[in-house]
Amino acid sequence: MKMRIEWEKIEFREEDLLNAIKEKSFDEDAIPTTLFQGPFSVESLLDPMSFSKRHNPIIGHCDFNISDRRATRIMKTEGVDFFRPITRYSFVFSPGKAFDEETVKDIIKETLGVYSLQEADDLAAVKADLEEKGKYCIYVRNGEIHSVTEEDSNFDSMVAVYKESHRTYGGEIHEGG
């Protein structure tokens, strides 16, 4: 079974919360609260260091167990500013502000040897197409699918390149035909 991970962004819209506070009618003695339930604790809209203002949390939903070893690998991933497992099959992380979110997600997937549902479906389509052409080799890395068939005069050298890249950088190799 191929391991998969799907991403869900947790949206924090400070403006929506402030508008909701303004729209409520308060008695003269009542003080409107600026507290709200954040992803991990009660936070204040007035606190510039609150979790929701400093992070853009993302939930990773997996079809595999987030073991201690996998959790450690995610925490050590460059660009991961915050990490916390939620359940056996999901976790939340936040990329550092100086890092590109998509790149950090790709690095996590590569580190764990995991692919998104879309990539797995694309891979199945590529395999089906290449099976008609005889012998083939597919190399998947960072969400990119590279392939070569025996019809290509450079077939053997490209297979060697794919395998060396796989040993050096990770990813996944598929051969058939």
Backbone as ProteinMPNN parsed JSONL, in Angstrom:
{"seq_chain_A": "MKMRIEWEKIEFREEDLLNAIKEKSFDEDAIPTTLFQGPFSVESLLDPMSFSKRHNPIIGHCDFNISDRRATRIMKTEGVDFFRPITRYSFVFSPGKAFDEETVKDIIKETLGVYSLQEADDLAAVKADLEEKGKYCIYVRNGEIHSVTEEDSNFDSMVAVYKESHRTYGGEIHEGG", "coords_chain_A": {"N_chain_A": [[0.843, -1.196, 0.0], [0.546, 2.176, -0.832], [1.763, 4.946, 0.912], [-0.057, 7.821, 1.902], [-0.642, 11.362, 2.086], [-2.595, 14.123, 2.941], [-3.259, 17.611, 2.845], [-4.527, 20.184, 4.992], [-5.373, 23.434, 5.471], [-5.366, 25.593, 8.279], [-7.36, 28.206, 8.872], [-6.982, 31.503, 10.038], [-8.609, 34.348, 10.714], [-8.251, 37.365, 11.687], [-9.623, 39.759, 11.287], [-12.298, 38.945, 10.866], [-12.93, 38.019, 13.439], [-12.684, 40.384, 14.958], [-14.691, 41.961, 13.765], [-16.951, 40.477, 14.503], [-16.959, 40.899, 17.249], [-17.411, 43.681, 17.339], [-19.976, 43.819, 16.229], [-21.66, 42.768, 18.139], [-23.98, 43.774, 20.659], [-23.338, 45.537, 23.555], [-23.904, 46.003, 27.067], [-23.618, 49.049, 28.985], [-21.833, 48.593, 31.066], [-20.565, 46.284, 30.333], [-17.7, 44.667, 29.07], [-16.286, 44.079, 26.006], [-14.965, 40.932, 25.007], [-11.734, 39.998, 23.893], [-10.783, 37.555, 23.601], [-10.317, 34.343, 22.178], [-10.832, 30.952, 21.077], [-8.026, 29.43, 20.131], [-5.99, 27.263, 18.012], [-4.661, 25.671, 19.903], [-4.955, 26.78, 22.409], [-6.593, 29.242, 24.515], [-6.612, 32.41, 23.142], [-5.605, 35.856, 22.79], [-6.776, 38.563, 20.873], [-5.345, 40.842, 21.066], [-2.763, 40.174, 21.684], [0.347, 40.265, 20.343], [2.082, 38.17, 20.089], [0.703, 35.834, 19.966], [-0.137, 32.403, 19.157], [-1.675, 32.088, 16.788], [-1.153, 34.412, 15.38], [1.52, 34.269, 14.834], [1.955, 31.941, 13.437], [1.124, 29.843, 10.613], [-0.783, 27.438, 10.682], [-0.963, 24.033, 9.51], [-2.729, 21.088, 8.808], [-1.784, 17.746, 8.571], [-3.159, 14.991, 7.118], [-3.027, 11.565, 7.341], [-2.647, 8.204, 5.99], [-1.254, 6.438, 7.482], [0.526, 5.49, 10.443], [1.606, 7.992, 12.675], [4.395, 7.579, 13.922], [6.761, 7.671, 16.686], [9.286, 7.855, 15.573], [8.737, 8.837, 12.983], [7.551, 11.271, 13.713], [9.732, 12.571, 14.879], [11.35, 12.838, 12.62], [9.808, 14.624, 11.112], [9.816, 16.871, 12.817], [12.518, 17.551, 12.674], [12.779, 18.435, 10.127], [13.888, 20.783, 7.802], [12.652, 24.04, 7.914], [10.324, 23.533, 9.286], [8.643, 25.051, 11.727], [6.944, 24.679, 13.845], [5.552, 21.796, 15.367], [3.16, 19.282, 16.075], [1.791, 16.223, 17.017], [-1.563, 15.165, 16.414], [-3.418, 13.048, 16.343], [-3.105, 9.474, 15.901], [-3.067, 9.42, 13.173], [-2.86, 11.976, 12.16], [-1.386, 15.249, 12.113], [-0.237, 18.503, 13.142], [1.468, 21.206, 11.714], [3.631, 24.033, 11.326], [5.055, 26.061, 8.908], [8.127, 27.907, 8.982], [8.207, 31.487, 8.855], [10.038, 32.448, 6.996], [10.209, 30.505, 5.12], [9.068, 28.746, 2.199], [5.825, 27.562, 2.031], [4.809, 25.423, 0.401], [7.173, 24.18, -0.406], [8.188, 23.249, 2.054], [6.171, 21.417, 2.738], [6.544, 19.59, 0.639], [9.127, 18.686, 1.261], [8.658, 17.408, 3.712], [6.979, 15.339, 2.829], [8.768, 14.001, 1.124], [10.755, 13.258, 2.946], [9.361, 11.425, 4.508], [8.696, 9.614, 2.586], [6.287, 9.772, 1.209], [3.327, 10.339, -0.755], [0.981, 12.542, -2.291], [-2.561, 12.093, -2.838], [-3.276, 12.917, -5.421], [-0.804, 12.799, -6.811], [-0.332, 10.048, -6.652], [-2.452, 9.066, -8.17], [-1.799, 10.235, -10.645], [0.587, 8.883, -11.124], [-0.34, 6.275, -11.463], [-1.711, 6.589, -13.867], [0.409, 7.254, -15.589], [1.901, 4.892, -15.446], [0.075, 3.095, -16.618], [-0.012, 4.125, -19.211], [2.655, 3.783, -20.049], [3.016, 1.034, -19.962], [2.113, 0.031, -22.325], [4.176, 0.509, -24.017], [6.219, -1.244, -23.644], [9.215, -2.116, -21.914], [9.915, -0.1, -19.066], [10.914, 2.665, -16.928], [10.208, 4.487, -14.05], [10.689, 7.41, -12.219], [9.988, 8.999, -9.252], [9.97, 12.006, -7.545], [9.772, 14.62, -5.22], [7.157, 15.198, -5.978], [7.293, 15.197, -8.705], [7.125, 13.374, -11.701], [9.181, 11.338, -13.497], [10.021, 9.661, -16.477], [11.128, 6.923, -18.574], [11.333, 4.956, -21.519], [12.08, 1.774, -23.125], [12.178, 2.356, -25.767], [13.569, 4.666, -26.03], [16.808, 5.685, -26.924], [18.636, 6.204, -24.942], [17.935, 4.664, -22.787], [19.111, 2.762, -20.865], [21.155, 4.322, -19.666], [19.62, 6.416, -18.589], [18.035, 5.036, -16.746], [20.036, 4.294, -14.974], [20.774, 6.854, -14.07], [18.374, 7.643, -12.799], [18.274, 5.719, -10.74], [20.608, 6.293, -9.301], [20.04, 8.9, -8.477], [17.847, 8.306, -6.893], [19.083, 6.828, -4.828], [20.682, 8.847, -3.754], [19.013, 11.14, -3.269], [16.533, 10.197, -2.541], [13.045, 9.362, -2.972], [11.14, 7.527, -5.357], [11.27, 4.514, -7.216], [9.973, 2.899, -10.077], [9.662, 0.052, -12.005], [8.911, -1.727, -14.985], [7.255, -3.769, -17.478]], "CA_chain_A": [[0.0, 0.0, 0.0], [1.277, 3.434, -0.93], [1.4, 5.896, 1.973], [-0.555, 9.089, 1.369], [-0.855, 12.466, 3.024], [-3.378, 15.228, 2.394], [-3.051, 18.814, 3.65], [-5.661, 21.063, 5.28], [-4.898, 24.683, 6.075], [-6.19, 26.158, 9.346], [-7.462, 29.633, 8.578], [-7.189, 32.454, 11.128], [-8.936, 35.656, 10.145], [-8.393, 38.303, 12.794], [-10.636, 40.75, 10.923], [-13.611, 38.347, 11.125], [-13.155, 37.999, 14.887], [-12.895, 41.759, 15.413], [-16.02, 42.375, 13.297], [-17.956, 39.794, 15.329], [-16.984, 41.593, 18.546], [-18.022, 44.992, 17.129], [-21.386, 43.672, 15.895], [-22.44, 42.439, 19.34], [-24.35, 44.953, 21.455], [-22.938, 45.346, 24.94], [-24.397, 46.976, 28.049], [-22.579, 50.047, 29.278], [-20.836, 48.045, 31.986], [-19.937, 45.089, 29.772], [-16.473, 44.876, 28.306], [-16.199, 43.003, 25.01], [-13.766, 40.111, 25.146], [-10.921, 39.81, 22.696], [-10.27, 36.199, 23.697], [-10.937, 33.347, 21.31], [-10.196, 29.643, 21.159], [-7.086, 29.17, 19.052], [-5.82, 25.837, 17.751], [-4.139, 24.933, 21.051], [-5.247, 27.436, 23.677], [-7.344, 30.49, 24.406], [-5.683, 33.469, 22.744], [-6.136, 37.211, 22.757], [-6.519, 39.298, 19.628], [-4.437, 41.945, 21.361], [-1.43, 39.645, 21.926], [1.065, 40.15, 19.07], [2.878, 36.944, 20.087], [-0.174, 34.653, 20.036], [0.178, 31.36, 18.185], [-2.364, 32.307, 15.513], [-0.543, 35.534, 14.654], [2.895, 33.938, 14.481], [2.041, 30.703, 12.661], [0.091, 29.477, 9.64], [-0.804, 25.986, 10.883], [-1.455, 23.133, 8.468], [-2.935, 19.729, 9.305], [-1.465, 16.652, 7.664], [-3.998, 13.805, 7.335], [-2.254, 10.454, 6.793], [-3.201, 6.858, 6.076], [-0.239, 5.658, 8.174], [0.719, 5.901, 11.825], [2.668, 8.968, 12.965], [5.183, 6.978, 14.994], [7.743, 8.577, 17.29], [10.374, 8.043, 14.61], [8.256, 9.751, 11.943], [7.368, 12.588, 14.332], [11.069, 13.154, 15.016], [11.801, 13.226, 11.281], [9.085, 15.845, 10.726], [10.317, 17.979, 13.645], [13.864, 17.913, 12.245], [12.728, 18.9, 8.741], [14.204, 22.203, 7.648], [11.492, 24.86, 7.591], [9.225, 23.263, 10.215], [8.789, 25.927, 12.888], [6.113, 24.119, 14.919], [5.006, 20.481, 15.051], [2.491, 18.568, 17.16], [0.865, 15.18, 16.571], [-2.928, 15.344, 16.923], [-3.867, 11.679, 16.549], [-2.179, 8.531, 15.259], [-3.09, 9.592, 11.725], [-2.824, 13.38, 11.753], [-0.49, 16.13, 12.853], [-0.283, 19.892, 12.714], [2.779, 21.842, 11.676], [3.645, 25.383, 10.779], [6.35, 26.405, 8.315], [8.678, 29.187, 9.404], [7.799, 32.603, 7.979], [11.034, 32.666, 5.948], [10.206, 29.344, 4.236], [7.93, 28.564, 1.315], [4.953, 26.52, 2.569], [4.74, 24.269, -0.501], [8.467, 23.509, -0.361], [8.273, 22.53, 3.326], [5.283, 20.256, 2.629], [7.207, 18.632, -0.249], [10.259, 18.093, 1.991], [8.082, 16.466, 4.674], [6.542, 14.161, 2.073], [9.95, 13.289, 0.655], [11.401, 12.685, 4.125], [8.572, 10.278, 4.952], [8.446, 8.726, 1.455], [4.832, 9.832, 1.078], [2.858, 11.092, -1.903], [-0.418, 12.955, -2.179], [-3.505, 11.304, -3.62], [-3.195, 13.346, -6.817], [0.418, 12.259, -7.394], [-0.498, 8.607, -6.786], [-3.33, 8.864, -9.319], [-1.012, 10.574, -11.833], [1.542, 7.804, -11.311], [-1.086, 5.14, -12.025], [-1.988, 6.905, -15.274], [1.682, 7.161, -16.309], [2.213, 3.456, -15.561], [-0.84, 2.496, -17.603], [0.399, 4.591, -20.537], [3.969, 3.235, -20.398], [2.956, -0.423, -20.1], [1.873, -0.266, -23.739], [5.403, 0.757, -24.776], [7.237, -2.227, -23.283], [9.994, -1.921, -20.697], [9.949, 1.307, -18.655], [11.375, 3.018, -15.582], [9.611, 5.74, -13.582], [11.309, 7.96, -11.005], [9.13, 10.017, -8.645], [10.64, 12.761, -6.481], [9.226, 15.966, -4.996], [5.915, 15.368, -6.718], [7.534, 15.169, -10.14], [7.212, 12.019, -12.241], [10.083, 11.256, -14.645], [9.939, 8.302, -17.023], [11.847, 6.592, -19.79], [10.977, 3.632, -22.039], [13.152, 1.144, -23.89], [12.193, 2.966, -27.093], [14.561, 5.745, -25.968], [18.163, 5.142, -27.097], [19.371, 6.43, -23.692], [17.18, 3.983, -21.736], [19.954, 2.205, -19.801], [21.833, 5.397, -18.931], [18.614, 7.161, -17.808], [17.679, 4.188, -15.601], [21.158, 4.432, -14.033], [20.655, 8.193, -13.473], [17.238, 7.601, -11.875], [18.627, 4.912, -9.563], [21.594, 7.042, -8.511], [19.299, 9.996, -7.845], [17.036, 7.686, -5.847], [19.984, 6.524, -3.704], [21.209, 10.083, -3.189], [18.012, 12.109, -2.847], [15.267, 9.567, -2.152], [11.994, 9.293, -3.986], [10.583, 6.196, -5.603], [11.55, 3.948, -8.534], [9.024, 1.879, -10.548], [10.089, -0.545, -13.264], [7.945, -2.696, -15.496], [7.258, -4.037, -18.913]], "C_chain_A": [[0.878, 1.247, 0.0], [0.804, 4.383, 0.174], [0.986, 7.22, 1.345], [-0.708, 10.109, 2.479], [-1.62, 13.563, 2.288], [-3.279, 16.399, 3.363], [-4.35, 19.592, 3.816], [-5.134, 22.288, 6.016], [-5.884, 25.147, 7.144], [-6.199, 27.667, 9.143], [-7.706, 30.431, 9.863], [-7.423, 33.818, 10.499], [-9.261, 36.609, 11.29], [-9.507, 39.311, 12.522], [-12.05, 40.224, 11.192], [-13.933, 38.341, 12.615], [-13.437, 39.405, 15.424], [-14.273, 42.273, 14.991], [-17.122, 41.735, 14.135], [-18.069, 40.471, 16.693], [-17.695, 42.936, 18.403], [-19.527, 44.901, 16.895], [-22.26, 43.346, 17.105], [-22.786, 43.736, 20.067], [-24.04, 44.648, 22.918], [-23.615, 46.398, 25.815], [-23.262, 47.935, 28.347], [-21.48, 49.49, 30.154], [-20.08, 46.851, 31.409], [-18.706, 45.464, 28.948], [-16.382, 43.749, 27.285], [-14.889, 42.228, 25.173], [-13.027, 40.034, 23.811], [-10.288, 38.425, 22.726], [-11.016, 35.287, 22.726], [-10.186, 32.037, 21.472], [-9.324, 29.441, 19.93], [-6.909, 27.676, 18.858], [-5.375, 25.032, 18.972], [-4.45, 25.562, 22.396], [-6.146, 28.64, 23.427], [-6.335, 31.594, 24.14], [-6.388, 34.815, 22.77], [-5.798, 37.85, 21.413], [-5.489, 40.395, 19.834], [-2.994, 41.484, 21.553], [-0.682, 39.462, 20.603], [1.888, 38.859, 18.967], [2.011, 35.689, 20.164], [0.169, 33.68, 18.917], [-0.415, 31.683, 16.821], [-1.795, 33.469, 14.714], [0.857, 35.191, 14.162], [3.015, 32.742, 13.547], [0.893, 30.599, 11.668], [-0.041, 27.957, 9.693], [-1.487, 25.229, 9.751], [-1.612, 21.755, 9.094], [-2.558, 18.754, 8.199], [-2.31, 15.45, 8.042], [-3.329, 12.641, 6.619], [-3.036, 9.146, 6.826], [-2.153, 5.902, 6.658], [-0.045, 6.264, 9.561], [1.857, 6.919, 11.946], [3.433, 8.447, 14.184], [6.138, 8.018, 15.58], [8.877, 8.874, 16.318], [9.961, 9.012, 13.506], [8.071, 11.157, 12.496], [8.711, 13.303, 14.468], [11.588, 13.624, 13.661], [11.103, 14.503, 10.812], [9.63, 17.036, 11.5], [11.678, 18.468, 13.177], [13.916, 18.441, 10.811], [12.997, 20.403, 8.682], [12.953, 22.965, 7.207], [10.311, 24.622, 8.508], [9.481, 24.053, 11.493], [8.044, 25.366, 14.094], [5.58, 22.77, 14.452], [4.331, 19.91, 16.289], [1.599, 17.481, 16.562], [-0.515, 15.447, 17.175], [-3.506, 13.982, 17.278], [-2.822, 10.759, 15.924], [-2.04, 8.82, 13.782], [-3.117, 11.046, 11.273], [-1.882, 14.168, 12.655], [-0.694, 17.554, 12.348], [1.153, 20.415, 12.723], [2.616, 23.24, 11.107], [5.014, 25.635, 10.171], [6.83, 27.749, 8.86], [8.329, 30.268, 8.393], [8.771, 32.824, 6.824], [11.075, 31.526, 4.933], [8.946, 29.316, 3.391], [7.122, 27.358, 1.795], [4.942, 25.262, 1.699], [6.047, 23.481, -0.483], [8.604, 22.689, 0.909], [7.381, 21.288, 3.291], [5.919, 19.178, 1.745], [8.368, 17.936, 0.465], [9.754, 17.091, 3.023], [7.66, 15.183, 3.954], [7.74, 13.334, 1.61], [10.645, 12.582, 1.814], [10.687, 11.416, 4.583], [8.328, 9.267, 3.827], [6.969, 8.644, 1.128], [4.469, 10.685, -0.134], [1.397, 11.442, -1.718], [-1.275, 12.083, -3.078], [-3.389, 11.652, -5.101], [-1.953, 12.753, -7.492], [0.292, 10.76, -7.61], [-1.393, 8.292, -7.98], [-2.607, 9.162, -10.622], [-0.033, 9.45, -12.152], [0.855, 6.586, -11.932], [-1.376, 5.367, -13.507], [-0.721, 6.792, -16.112], [2.056, 5.694, -16.507], [1.354, 2.801, -16.636], [-0.429, 2.875, -19.019], [1.703, 3.916, -20.981], [3.943, 1.729, -20.6], [2.74, -0.85, -21.546], [3.156, -0.17, -24.568], [6.522, -0.224, -24.43], [7.909, -1.899, -21.966], [10.083, -0.43, -20.366], [10.544, 1.439, -17.256], [10.777, 4.382, -15.248], [10.331, 6.136, -12.306], [10.435, 9.102, -10.51], [9.897, 10.679, -7.509], [10.054, 14.162, -6.424], [7.975, 16.219, -5.831], [6.072, 15.371, -8.221], [7.743, 13.731, -10.591], [8.065, 12.072, -13.509], [10.004, 9.826, -15.171], [10.771, 8.169, -18.29], [11.409, 5.19, -20.209], [12.148, 3.08, -22.849], [13.211, 1.652, -25.325], [13.231, 4.081, -27.184], [15.957, 5.138, -26.047], [19.012, 5.296, -25.823], [18.737, 5.689, -22.511], [18.067, 3.522, -20.577], [20.65, 3.291, -18.987], [20.845, 6.211, -18.093], [18.168, 6.348, -16.591], [18.779, 4.289, -14.543], [21.103, 5.787, -13.326], [19.53, 8.208, -12.448], [17.609, 6.848, -10.596], [19.653, 5.613, -8.682], [20.924, 8.205, -7.782], [18.441, 9.47, -6.699], [17.881, 7.382, -4.617], [20.426, 7.803, -2.993], [20.128, 10.962, -2.565], [16.692, 11.506, -2.37], [14.273, 9.602, -3.309], [11.555, 7.854, -4.156], [10.872, 5.778, -7.041], [10.493, 2.884, -8.845], [9.518, 1.374, -11.9], [9.059, -1.572, -13.699], [8.134, -2.947, -16.965], [7.848, -5.346, -19.291]], "O_chain_A": [[1.843, 1.337, 0.759], [-0.395, 4.598, 0.351], [1.597, 7.682, 0.381], [-0.88, 9.767, 3.649], [-1.312, 13.882, 1.14], [-3.22, 16.197, 4.575], [-5.17, 19.653, 2.901], [-4.516, 22.166, 7.073], [-7.096, 25.098, 6.938], [-5.159, 28.321, 9.233], [-8.551, 30.058, 10.676], [-6.545, 34.37, 9.835], [-10.385, 36.653, 11.789], [-10.252, 39.673, 13.432], [-12.903, 40.962, 11.685], [-15.064, 38.622, 13.013], [-14.33, 39.588, 16.251], [-14.949, 42.946, 15.769], [-18.121, 42.386, 14.443], [-19.17, 40.597, 17.231], [-18.503, 43.296, 19.26], [-20.275, 45.789, 17.305], [-23.461, 43.615, 17.096], [-21.993, 44.678, 20.09], [-24.443, 43.61, 23.443], [-23.868, 47.522, 25.381], [-22.104, 47.681, 28.014], [-20.317, 49.866, 30.007], [-19.051, 46.454, 31.956], [-18.701, 46.461, 28.226], [-16.399, 42.577, 27.663], [-13.84, 42.811, 25.445], [-13.64, 40.01, 22.744], [-9.362, 38.148, 21.964], [-12.212, 35.46, 22.494], [-9.049, 32.013, 21.943], [-9.832, 29.297, 18.818], [-7.62, 26.892, 19.488], [-5.675, 23.842, 19.069], [-4.227, 24.934, 23.431], [-6.422, 29.005, 22.285], [-5.323, 31.701, 24.833], [-7.617, 34.891, 22.772], [-4.694, 37.7, 20.891], [-4.836, 40.828, 18.884], [-2.087, 42.316, 21.583], [-1.042, 38.586, 19.817], [2.338, 38.497, 17.88], [2.526, 34.597, 20.402], [0.692, 34.068, 17.873], [0.27, 31.565, 15.805], [-1.941, 33.507, 13.492], [1.328, 35.763, 13.179], [4.06, 32.544, 12.928], [-0.17, 31.191, 11.859], [0.521, 27.258, 8.85], [-2.437, 25.706, 9.129], [-0.734, 21.301, 9.826], [-2.957, 18.913, 7.046], [-2.2, 14.939, 9.157], [-3.085, 12.717, 5.415], [-3.98, 9.001, 7.604], [-2.163, 4.707, 6.364], [-0.413, 7.413, 9.807], [2.936, 6.726, 11.385], [3.152, 8.827, 15.321], [6.296, 9.109, 15.031], [9.367, 10.0, 16.246], [10.728, 9.899, 13.132], [8.397, 12.134, 11.822], [8.812, 14.501, 14.202], [12.196, 14.69, 13.564], [11.727, 15.363, 10.191], [9.881, 18.092, 10.92], [11.974, 19.66, 13.267], [14.976, 18.846, 10.336], [12.402, 21.185, 9.425], [12.284, 22.579, 6.248], [9.377, 25.424, 8.519], [10.412, 23.762, 12.243], [8.468, 25.557, 15.234], [5.202, 22.612, 13.292], [4.843, 20.027, 17.402], [0.756, 17.763, 15.71], [-0.62, 15.901, 18.315], [-4.022, 13.785, 18.378], [-1.775, 11.221, 15.471], [-1.01, 8.504, 13.185], [-3.377, 11.314, 10.1], [-1.624, 13.796, 13.8], [-1.249, 17.776, 11.272], [1.94, 20.107, 13.618], [1.603, 23.574, 10.494], [6.031, 25.447, 10.839], [6.02, 28.625, 9.163], [8.174, 29.985, 7.205], [8.374, 33.335, 5.777], [11.871, 31.558, 3.995], [7.892, 29.798, 3.806], [7.665, 26.263, 1.948], [5.054, 24.152, 2.219], [6.032, 22.251, -0.538], [9.083, 21.556, 0.864], [7.784, 20.224, 3.759], [5.843, 17.991, 2.061], [8.57, 16.734, 0.294], [10.356, 16.032, 3.195], [7.951, 14.079, 4.415], [7.721, 12.106, 1.697], [11.074, 11.437, 1.678], [11.328, 10.449, 4.994], [7.81, 8.179, 4.08], [6.456, 7.572, 0.807], [5.187, 11.617, -0.498], [0.659, 10.711, -1.057], [-0.765, 11.413, -3.976], [-3.403, 10.757, -5.946], [-2.036, 12.26, -8.617], [0.75, 10.241, -8.628], [-1.121, 7.35, -8.724], [-2.771, 8.435, -11.602], [0.158, 9.102, -13.318], [1.409, 5.944, -12.824], [-1.294, 4.435, -14.307], [-0.769, 6.284, -17.232], [2.475, 5.294, -17.594], [1.856, 2.042, -17.465], [-0.489, 2.047, -19.927], [1.842, 3.526, -22.14], [4.771, 1.196, -21.339], [3.129, -1.947, -21.947], [3.224, -0.695, -25.679], [7.655, -0.049, -24.879], [7.26, -1.459, -21.018], [10.295, 0.401, -21.249], [10.66, 0.466, -16.511], [10.83, 5.311, -16.054], [10.555, 5.309, -11.422], [10.168, 10.054, -11.243], [10.412, 10.002, -6.62], [9.862, 14.809, -7.453], [7.765, 17.326, -6.328], [5.089, 15.531, -8.945], [8.453, 12.964, -9.94], [7.721, 12.758, -14.471], [9.928, 8.881, -14.385], [11.074, 9.147, -18.975], [11.145, 4.338, -19.361], [13.076, 3.806, -23.208], [14.19, 1.403, -26.028], [13.714, 4.404, -28.269], [16.263, 4.188, -25.326], [20.003, 4.585, -25.655], [18.976, 6.048, -21.358], [17.797, 3.861, -19.425], [20.728, 3.198, -17.762], [21.191, 6.654, -16.997], [17.947, 6.912, -15.52], [18.487, 4.362, -13.349], [21.354, 5.869, -12.124], [19.705, 8.728, -11.346], [17.29, 7.296, -9.495], [19.578, 5.537, -7.456], [21.208, 8.461, -6.612], [18.323, 10.115, -5.657], [17.457, 7.644, -3.491], [20.53, 7.83, -1.767], [20.304, 11.471, -1.458], [15.832, 12.219, -1.855], [14.633, 9.841, -4.461], [11.595, 7.062, -3.214], [10.74, 6.577, -7.969], [10.156, 2.069, -7.987], [9.761, 2.156, -12.819], [8.414, -2.209, -12.866], [9.041, -2.415, -17.605], [7.904, -5.68, -20.474]]}, "name": "protein", "num_of_chains": 1, "seq": "MKMRIEWEKIEFREEDLLNAIKEKSFDEDAIPTTLFQGPFSVESLLDPMSFSKRHNPIIGHCDFNISDRRATRIMKTEGVDFFRPITRYSFVFSPGKAFDEETVKDIIKETLGVYSLQEADDLAAVKADLEEKGKYCIYVRNGEIHSVTEEDSNFDSMVAVYKESHRTYGGEIHEGG"}
